[in-house]
Amino acid sequence: MKKAFKRTLYLGYYFKKMNWRLLKKFLGHASQLTGKSKPQLMLNSIRDVYKYNISILEYFQFGFYSKTESEKKEWVGTGTIYEFQLKANPIKERVILDDKRLFYKNYKEFFVHNIYTLEEIESNKINIEELLENSRKLVLKQVDGKCGTGVKIINAKDYNKNHLLALMRKNNYGMIEDFIIQHTRMNMLSPSAVNTIRIYTNINDAGDYELLGCRIRISVNCPVDNLAAGNLAAPIDERTGIIIGPGVYSDITKLPEEVHPITKVPIVGFQIPFWQEILVMVKKASLKHPENKSIGWDIFVTEEGPGLIEGNHDWCKLVWQLPVNKGLKNLLNV
């Protein structure tokens, strides 16, 4: 009864946060593929919310309308990942990951770009006029932004200190960062945004470090690279740093891409630069604050090497599972 009650609460949350336009699109697509009616698919998705602890949209994104019961049991949905992450990353400890200012303070040694806070600018601890004069572009961020939200790229020459402060205060931008210039090879793959590597790590009950998977997020004519913004995610071989599968969308109506649809650069077989350095950096970062046991790390690569962007305690199960087209619940021991 307790489990059913909890999943009823989850179901209410899914309806509250529902992207109805996307659900309508998914229902039409799945109905065409399976020959099942839209009401039947909708009822099946609600049933599976209770049976497999997934969201309604995940029923379609995971392809549950054509999967067996044993296959469905392997997938990690919203409910399962929420419960896992709540245990792995306790609320009182995850604050250093939630607040980008605290993250920078605690993991500064792994950064290769500069970050300044609104407080530092207001107190004249940094010469913002000099920064504006010497920069071409700068990035403004909200300290608690998620999935590419709360980010604005500005042309430095268009602002002075007063105008910049007014913009930051009005839009709750708590940080300003150097504009990242990514590695030439990463730029060739897609120049519209910084293409970040997402590495999932875990410290198990025995205290051992584990790598749960490596993915790359690839922008498709978009200023951010997040899957939710319509971009691609692809699997990376954790030993070699080579992309070993096509890029996939979270939109089930779009087919996977073996070649980038805009730049025409092959995705499968693409070698990530500085791969061994990336692995060393992520392991060191993971062990620095082991009170947060499971983190999704966002990394970018420059000509000089890799750097951290952020660590996510509530890392995305879609980017983790969709690129390999299989459920990975066995890796979480839940």
C-alpha positions in Angstrom: 0.0 0.0 0.0 2.9 2.4 0.8 4.4 1.8 -2.6 1.1 2.4 -4.4 0.5 5.6 -2.4 4.0 6.9 -3.3 3.5 6.1 -7.0 0.1 7.8 -7.0 1.9 10.9 -5.7 4.4 10.6 -8.5 1.6 10.2 -11.0 0.1 13.4 -9.8 3.5 15.1 -10.2 3.9 13.8 -13.8 0.5 15.2 -14.7 1.3 18.5 -13.1 4.6 18.9 -15.0 3.3 17.3 -18.2 4.4 18.6 -21.6 1.0 18.0 -23.2 2.1 18.9 -26.7 4.9 16.3 -26.5 2.6 13.7 -25.0 0.1 14.2 -27.9 3.0 13.8 -30.4 4.2 10.6 -28.7 0.7 9.1 -28.5 0.2 9.6 -32.2 3.6 8.2 -33.2 3.3 5.1 -30.9 -0.3 4.5 -32.1 0.9 4.4 -35.7 3.8 2.1 -34.9 1.8 -0.4 -32.8 -1.8 -0.2 -34.1 -3.0 0.4 -30.5 -5.4 3.2 -29.8 -4.3 6.4 -28.1 -6.6 5.7 -25.0 -5.2 2.2 -24.7 -1.6 3.5 -24.8 -2.4 6.2 -22.3 -3.9 3.6 -19.9 -0.9 1.3 -20.4 1.5 4.2 -19.6 -0.3 4.9 -16.3 -0.3 1.2 -15.5 3.5 1.1 -16.0 4.0 4.2 -13.8 2.8 1.9 -11.0 4.6 -1.3 -12.2 8.0 0.1 -13.2 8.3 3.5 -11.4 8.6 5.5 -14.6 7.0 8.7 -15.8 4.2 8.8 -18.4 6.6 10.3 -21.0 9.2 7.7 -20.2 6.8 5.0 -21.2 7.2 6.3 -24.7 10.8 7.4 -24.6 11.9 4.0 -23.3 9.7 2.3 -26.0 7.7 0.4 -23.4 4.8 0.1 -25.9 6.8 -2.6 -27.7 8.9 -4.1 -24.9 8.4 -7.3 -22.9 7.8 -7.3 -19.1 11.4 -8.6 -18.5 12.9 -5.8 -20.6 10.8 -3.1 -18.9 12.2 -4.2 -15.5 15.7 -3.2 -16.5 14.9 0.5 -17.1 15.5 3.2 -14.5 12.7 5.8 -14.5 12.1 9.0 -12.7 10.8 7.4 -9.5 13.6 4.9 -9.2 16.4 7.5 -9.9 14.9 10.0 -7.5 14.9 7.4 -4.7 18.4 6.2 -5.6 19.8 9.8 -5.7 18.1 10.8 -2.5 20.0 8.0 -0.7 23.3 8.4 -2.6 23.4 12.2 -2.3 21.8 13.3 0.9 20.0 16.6 0.8 22.3 18.2 3.4 25.4 17.2 1.4 24.2 18.0 -2.1 24.2 21.7 -1.6 27.8 22.0 -2.9 26.5 20.6 -6.2 23.2 22.6 -6.3 24.8 26.0 -6.0 27.2 26.7 -8.8 29.2 29.2 -6.6 29.8 26.5 -4.0 30.6 24.0 -6.7 33.3 26.3 -8.1 34.7 26.9 -4.6 34.9 23.2 -3.8 36.2 21.9 -7.2 38.1 25.0 -8.4 41.3 22.9 -9.1 39.5 21.1 -11.9 38.4 24.3 -13.7 40.2 25.7 -16.6 38.0 28.8 -17.1 37.3 31.7 -14.7 34.1 32.2 -12.8 33.1 35.4 -10.9 30.1 35.9 -8.6 27.7 38.8 -8.6 28.9 39.6 -5.0 32.5 39.9 -6.2 31.5 42.3 -8.9 29.3 44.4 -6.5 32.1 44.6 -4.0 34.8 45.5 -6.6 36.9 42.4 -5.8 37.3 42.0 -9.6 37.8 44.7 -12.2 34.7 44.1 -14.3 35.5 46.9 -16.7 38.8 45.3 -17.5 37.1 41.9 -18.0 34.5 43.4 -20.3 37.3 45.2 -22.3 39.4 42.1 -22.7 36.7 39.6 -23.4 34.7 38.9 -26.6 31.9 37.0 -25.1 30.9 36.2 -21.5 28.4 33.7 -20.0 25.8 34.7 -17.4 24.3 31.9 -15.2 21.8 31.5 -12.5 23.4 29.7 -9.6 20.7 26.9 -9.6 20.0 26.6 -13.3 19.3 23.1 -14.7 19.3 21.5 -18.2 20.7 24.6 -19.9 18.2 27.0 -18.4 19.2 30.2 -16.7 22.1 30.8 -19.1 22.7 33.9 -21.3 25.7 34.5 -23.6 26.5 38.2 -24.1 28.9 40.2 -26.3 31.2 42.0 -23.8 31.5 45.1 -25.9 27.8 45.8 -25.6 28.0 46.3 -21.8 29.6 48.4 -19.2 29.7 47.6 -15.4 26.4 49.4 -14.6 24.5 47.8 -17.5 25.9 44.3 -16.7 25.0 44.6 -13.0 21.4 45.7 -13.9 21.0 42.7 -16.2 22.3 40.3 -13.6 20.2 41.6 -10.8 17.0 41.7 -12.9 17.4 38.1 -14.2 18.8 36.6 -11.1 22.2 35.8 -12.7 24.5 35.1 -9.8 27.6 34.2 -11.9 29.6 35.4 -14.8 32.0 33.0 -16.7 34.6 33.1 -19.4 33.2 32.0 -22.7 34.6 28.6 -23.4 36.5 27.9 -26.6 36.2 24.2 -27.2 38.8 22.0 -28.8 39.1 22.3 -32.6 37.9 18.7 -33.1 34.9 19.2 -30.8 34.1 22.3 -32.7 34.3 20.5 -36.0 31.7 18.0 -34.7 29.3 20.8 -33.9 30.2 24.5 -33.5 26.8 25.8 -32.3 27.5 25.1 -28.6 30.1 23.6 -26.3 29.7 19.8 -26.7 30.0 18.4 -23.2 30.9 14.9 -22.0 28.7 13.5 -19.3 30.4 10.9 -17.1 28.4 9.0 -14.4 30.3 7.9 -11.3 29.3 6.1 -8.2 31.0 5.2 -4.9 29.5 1.9 -3.8 28.7 0.6 -0.3 32.2 -0.8 -0.1 33.7 2.6 -0.8 35.0 1.7 -4.2 34.9 4.1 -7.2 32.7 3.0 -10.1 32.2 4.3 -13.6 28.5 4.0 -14.6 28.8 5.2 -18.2 30.2 7.9 -20.5 28.1 9.9 -23.0 28.6 13.0 -25.2 25.9 15.6 -25.7 26.1 17.1 -29.2 24.4 20.3 -30.2 22.3 20.5 -33.3 22.2 24.1 -34.4 21.5 25.1 -30.8 23.3 27.3 -28.3 23.1 24.6 -25.6 23.7 20.9 -26.0 21.1 19.4 -23.6 18.9 16.5 -24.8 15.8 18.3 -23.6 16.5 21.2 -26.0 16.4 18.9 -29.1 20.0 17.8 -29.3 21.8 14.5 -29.5 23.4 12.2 -27.0 25.8 9.3 -27.9 27.6 6.6 -26.0 31.4 6.7 -25.5 33.6 3.7 -25.0 35.0 4.3 -21.5 38.4 2.7 -22.2 39.2 4.6 -25.5 37.1 7.7 -25.6 35.7 6.7 -29.0 32.0 7.3 -29.7 30.6 3.8 -30.3 27.0 4.4 -31.3 24.8 6.9 -33.1 23.5 10.1 -31.5 19.9 9.8 -30.3 17.1 12.3 -29.6 14.7 12.1 -26.7 12.0 12.8 -29.3 10.8 9.3 -30.3 9.7 10.6 -33.7 13.3 11.3 -34.8 15.7 8.6 -35.9 19.2 8.2 -34.6 22.1 10.0 -36.4 25.3 8.3 -37.3 26.5 11.5 -39.0 25.9 15.0 -37.6 22.9 16.4 -39.5 24.4 19.8 -39.9 28.2 19.5 -40.0 28.1 16.0 -41.7 31.0 14.9 -39.4 30.7 11.1 -38.6 29.5 10.7 -35.0 30.3 6.9 -34.7 34.0 6.5 -34.5 34.7 10.1 -33.3 37.6 10.3 -30.9 37.2 12.5 -27.9 40.5 14.4 -27.3 42.4 14.0 -24.0 40.4 11.0 -22.9 42.8 9.6 -20.4 43.2 13.0 -18.8 39.4 13.3 -18.6 39.1 9.9 -16.7 41.9 10.9 -14.2 40.2 14.3 -13.5 36.8 12.8 -13.0 38.0 10.1 -10.6 39.9 12.7 -8.5 36.8 15.0 -8.4 34.6 12.0 -7.4 36.7 11.1 -4.5 37.2 14.7 -3.2 33.7 14.8 -1.5 32.6 11.2 -1.2 29.6 12.2 0.9 27.9 12.7 -2.5 28.3 9.2 -3.9 26.7 9.3 -7.4 27.4 12.3 -9.7 26.9 13.1 -13.3 29.9 15.2 -14.3 29.8 17.7 -17.1 33.2 18.2 -18.8 34.4 20.2 -21.8 37.6 19.9 -23.7 39.9 22.8 -24.8 43.2 22.7 -26.8 45.0 22.6 -23.5 43.0 19.8 -21.9 39.7 19.1 -20.1 37.9 21.1 -17.5 34.8 20.7 -15.3 31.6 22.7 -15.8 29.4 21.1 -13.0 28.5 18.0 -11.1 24.9 16.9 -10.9 23.4 15.0 -8.0 20.1 14.6 -10.0 21.7 13.3 -13.2 19.6 12.5 -16.1 18.5 8.8 -16.7 17.6 9.6 -20.3 21.1 10.7 -21.4 22.4 7.6 -19.5 20.1 5.0 -21.0 18.8 6.1 -24.4 22.1 6.3 -26.2 22.8 2.6 -25.4 19.1 1.6 -25.9 18.9 -0.5 -22.8 17.9 -0.3 -19.2 20.8 0.0 -16.8 19.1 -0.7 -13.4 21.6 -3.5 -12.7 24.4 -0.9 -12.4 22.6 0.8 -9.5 21.9 -2.2 -7.4 18.4 -1.1 -6.6 
